[in-house]
């Protein structure tokens, strides 16, 4: 059984349409996520990639129940998360933790690092003070920090050290799944490498599943077993990470790969701004930016269909156009 299953999930938000529209009209809505499905197995890393506004963080917030889906289901460890009562939700939040992009924003500056990690143990465990102190020391060592770091406030720690504290806090209650929302994008490249290596090692030691959200394909390639590509709130391609990056089945995936350094100076696809989710294009939402688009793409929305073993894509022309390997533009 899969640890996490996202089933045909849609999330709509009301837009800020002004006072008169709110009083006398029907509020306008935007689909931040539209009919998205994927699964994550125990001990697996699934990546979500796409441009800003693609819906990646909205999906993270839906999974962790900061938002509720407008439609569809999210099933965690065999239980529909919408059915959790108060006690069950506490257990779910223990089994599912989150690490954010900006650790300084997720750690209360009034707490020392050790106190912040211990707070999670106070909420979720029955450990006494001595047991909590020993657990905090062990966690700091696990993430590569010393016992002295426990007495530091957040403003006294570097970005990499703060992210290690965030990871230690997430690990404190032995979760089955950690949602990583752009966990290294705010860090220097050298620090990124060390944090990614730490996450790999922790996964191997503790059999944790990760949902990794990133706009950086190299981070996804480094850590993820499988990847899903989001465009304007819709899943346009999924599959094993190596296969998707070596031979993309959707033009948007190809464009993301070609936009990575070293860049192709003739690649102009992603210089155009994506359409507004308030007024998405007819047919395939990517067709205004797609070099392979035809009249069919403008008139009919492609379904997410099988594109080989463990592969899927939402493109009318993937069989005729998306066949050449792209490893030359995405070197590992």
C-alpha positions in Angstrom: 0.0 0.0 0.0 1.2 3.5 -0.9 2.1 5.8 2.0 0.5 8.8 0.4 -2.1 8.9 -2.4 -3.3 12.2 -4.0 -6.4 11.4 -5.9 -7.8 13.9 -8.5 -7.2 16.8 -6.2 -8.5 20.3 -7.1 -8.1 23.5 -5.1 -10.0 26.7 -5.9 -9.5 30.0 -4.2 -11.7 33.1 -4.3 -9.9 36.1 -5.8 -9.8 39.6 -4.3 -12.5 41.0 -6.6 -13.4 44.1 -4.7 -16.2 45.0 -2.2 -19.0 45.5 -4.7 -18.4 42.1 -6.4 -18.2 40.4 -3.0 -21.5 42.0 -1.9 -23.6 41.7 -5.0 -21.9 39.3 -7.3 -20.4 35.8 -7.4 -16.8 35.9 -6.3 -14.4 34.9 -9.1 -12.4 31.7 -8.4 -9.0 30.5 -9.6 -7.9 26.8 -9.8 -4.5 26.8 -8.1 -4.5 23.0 -8.5 -6.6 21.1 -11.1 -7.3 17.3 -10.9 -3.8 16.3 -9.8 -3.0 12.7 -8.9 0.2 11.0 -7.7 1.4 8.5 -5.1 4.4 8.2 -2.8 5.6 4.9 -1.4 7.4 4.2 1.9 11.0 5.3 1.7 10.6 7.0 -1.7 11.3 10.5 -2.8 8.8 12.1 -5.2 9.6 15.5 -6.7 7.3 18.2 -7.9 8.8 20.7 -10.3 7.5 23.7 -12.2 7.7 27.5 -12.5 6.5 29.8 -9.8 2.7 29.7 -9.6 2.5 26.1 -10.9 0.8 24.9 -7.7 3.6 23.1 -6.0 3.3 24.8 -2.6 -0.5 24.6 -2.7 -0.2 20.8 -3.0 2.1 20.8 0.0 -0.4 22.8 2.0 -3.2 20.5 1.0 -1.3 17.4 2.0 -0.4 18.8 5.4 -3.9 20.1 5.8 -3.1 23.8 5.9 -5.8 23.9 3.2 -8.6 21.5 2.4 -9.2 20.3 -1.2 -12.1 21.7 -3.2 -12.4 18.2 -4.8 -10.6 14.9 -4.7 -9.0 13.0 -1.8 -5.7 12.8 0.0 -5.1 9.4 1.6 -2.3 9.0 4.1 -1.3 5.6 5.4 -4.7 4.2 4.2 -6.8 6.9 5.8 -8.7 9.8 4.0 -7.2 12.8 5.8 -10.5 14.7 5.6 -12.0 12.2 8.0 -9.4 12.8 10.8 -10.8 13.9 14.1 -8.8 15.9 16.5 -6.8 13.1 18.0 -6.3 11.5 14.6 -5.0 14.7 13.2 -2.4 15.0 15.9 -1.2 11.5 15.0 -1.1 12.5 11.3 0.9 15.6 12.1 3.4 13.5 14.0 3.8 11.1 11.1 4.0 13.9 8.5 6.4 16.8 9.0 7.4 19.7 6.9 10.6 21.6 6.2 10.2 25.1 4.7 12.2 27.2 2.3 13.1 29.9 4.8 14.0 28.2 8.1 14.3 31.6 9.9 10.6 32.1 9.3 9.6 28.6 10.6 11.6 28.8 13.9 10.3 31.0 16.7 13.1 33.6 17.4 12.2 33.6 21.1 13.4 30.0 21.4 16.9 28.6 21.4 17.5 25.9 18.9 17.4 23.1 21.5 14.2 24.5 23.0 12.6 24.6 19.6 13.4 21.0 18.8 12.2 20.0 22.3 8.9 21.8 21.8 8.0 19.2 19.2 8.8 16.4 21.7 6.6 18.1 24.4 3.6 18.2 22.0 3.9 14.8 20.4 5.5 12.5 23.0 5.4 11.5 26.7 9.1 11.9 27.3 10.3 13.4 30.5 12.7 16.3 30.7 15.8 14.1 30.9 14.7 11.9 27.9 13.9 15.0 25.9 17.3 16.6 26.6 19.1 13.3 25.5 16.8 13.2 22.3 17.7 16.8 21.4 21.4 16.1 21.8 21.1 13.0 19.6 19.1 14.9 16.9 21.7 17.7 16.8 24.4 15.2 16.3 22.4 13.4 13.6 22.1 16.6 11.5 25.7 17.5 12.0 25.4 20.1 14.7 27.1 20.2 18.1 25.6 20.3 21.6 26.6 23.9 21.9 24.2 24.9 19.0 21.3 24.0 21.3 21.9 27.3 23.2 21.9 29.5 20.1 19.0 31.6 19.0 18.1 31.6 15.3 19.8 35.0 14.6 23.1 33.4 15.9 23.0 30.6 13.3 23.8 30.5 9.6 21.3 29.6 7.0 22.7 26.1 6.7 22.7 25.6 10.5 19.1 26.9 10.7 18.0 24.4 8.0 19.7 21.6 10.0 17.7 22.6 13.0 14.5 22.5 11.0 15.4 19.0 9.8 16.2 17.9 13.3 12.8 19.3 14.4 11.1 17.3 11.7 13.0 14.1 12.6 12.2 14.5 16.3 9.0 12.5 16.2 10.1 9.8 13.8 7.9 10.8 10.8 7.0 8.5 7.9 6.9 11.4 5.4 8.6 14.8 5.3 7.4 17.5 2.9 10.4 19.5 1.7 9.2 22.8 0.2 12.2 24.4 -1.6 14.5 23.3 1.3 17.8 24.5 -0.2 16.9 27.3 -2.6 17.8 30.0 0.0 21.2 28.5 0.6 24.6 28.8 -1.0 25.5 26.1 -3.5 28.1 24.5 -1.2 25.6 24.4 1.6 22.9 23.0 -0.7 25.2 20.1 -1.5 25.7 19.3 2.2 22.0 19.5 3.1 21.0 17.3 0.1 23.7 14.7 1.2 22.3 14.9 4.7 18.8 14.3 3.5 19.9 11.3 1.5 21.7 9.8 4.4 18.8 10.3 6.8 16.4 8.7 4.3 18.7 5.6 4.0 19.0 5.3 7.8 15.3 5.9 8.8 13.3 4.8 5.7 11.6 8.2 5.5 9.6 9.2 2.4 10.1 12.7 1.0 7.9 15.0 -1.1 10.5 17.4 -2.5 9.2 20.6 -4.1 11.7 22.6 -6.1 12.0 24.7 -9.2 15.6 23.5 -9.6 15.8 20.4 -11.7 19.3 19.6 -10.5 18.0 19.3 -6.9 15.2 17.1 -8.2 17.6 14.9 -10.2 20.0 14.6 -7.2 17.4 13.3 -4.7 14.2 12.1 -6.4 13.2 8.6 -7.5 10.2 9.9 -9.5 9.1 13.3 -10.6 5.9 15.1 -11.5 5.9 18.2 -13.7 3.3 20.9 -12.9 2.1 23.6 -15.3 -0.6 26.1 -14.3 -1.9 23.8 -11.6 -2.1 20.7 -13.8 0.2 17.6 -13.9 1.6 17.4 -17.4 4.1 14.6 -17.0 5.2 12.0 -14.4 7.7 9.1 -14.4 11.1 7.9 -13.0 13.3 11.0 -12.7 16.2 9.7 -14.9 13.8 8.7 -17.7 11.8 12.0 -17.6 15.0 14.1 -17.8 16.7 12.0 -20.4 13.6 11.7 -22.7 10.8 14.1 -21.7 7.3 13.4 -23.1 6.0 16.9 -22.8 7.2 20.1 -24.4 7.1 22.0 -21.1 9.4 19.5 -19.4 11.8 19.8 -22.4 11.7 23.6 -22.0 12.5 23.4 -18.3 15.5 21.1 -19.0 16.8 23.3 -21.8 16.6 26.3 -19.6 19.1 24.8 -17.1 22.7 25.8 -17.4 24.5 25.6 -19.7 21.6 27.4 -21.4 20.8 27.2 -25.1 21.0 30.8 -26.3 18.4 30.1 -29.0 15.8 28.7 -26.4 13.1 31.4 -26.1 10.2 29.3 -24.9 10.2 30.2 -21.2 11.0 33.9 -21.9 7.2 34.3 -22.4 5.2 34.7 -19.2 2.9 31.8 -18.4 -0.9 32.6 -18.8 -2.8 33.9 -15.8 -4.6 31.1 -13.9 -7.6 33.5 -13.9 -7.9 33.2 -17.6 -6.2 30.0 -18.7 -6.0 29.2 -22.5 -8.4 26.9 -24.1 -7.3 23.4 -25.0 -3.7 22.6 -23.8 -2.7 25.3 -21.3 0.9 25.2 -22.6 0.0 25.6 -26.3 0.6 29.4 -26.5 4.3 28.7 -25.5 4.7 25.4 -27.3 6.8 25.0 -30.5 4.8 21.9 -31.5 1.3 23.3 -31.0 -1.4 22.7 -33.6 -5.0 23.7 -33.9 -5.9 20.5 -32.0 -3.8 21.8 -29.0 -5.7 25.1 -29.0 -9.1 23.4 -29.0 -8.9 20.1 -27.1 -7.5 19.6 -23.6 -5.1 16.5 -23.6 -5.7 13.8 -21.0 -2.9 12.5 -18.8 -2.2 9.2 -20.6 0.4 6.4 -20.5 3.6 7.2 -22.3 5.5 4.0 -21.5 6.2 1.9 -18.4 5.6 4.1 -15.3 5.4 7.2 -17.6 2.5 9.5 -18.3 2.0 12.8 -20.1 -0.7 15.2 -21.1 0.3 16.0 -24.7 -1.4 15.4 -28.0 1.8 15.0 -30.0 4.2 13.3 -27.6 4.6 10.2 -29.8 5.5 12.2 -32.9 7.5 15.0 -31.4 8.9 14.0 -28.0 11.1 11.1 -28.9 14.7 12.4 -28.9 16.9 12.1 -25.8 17.9 15.4 -24.2 20.9 14.4 -22.2 23.1 16.8 -24.1 21.2 19.7 -22.5 20.9 18.1 -19.1 24.3 16.7 -18.1 24.6 14.9 -14.8 
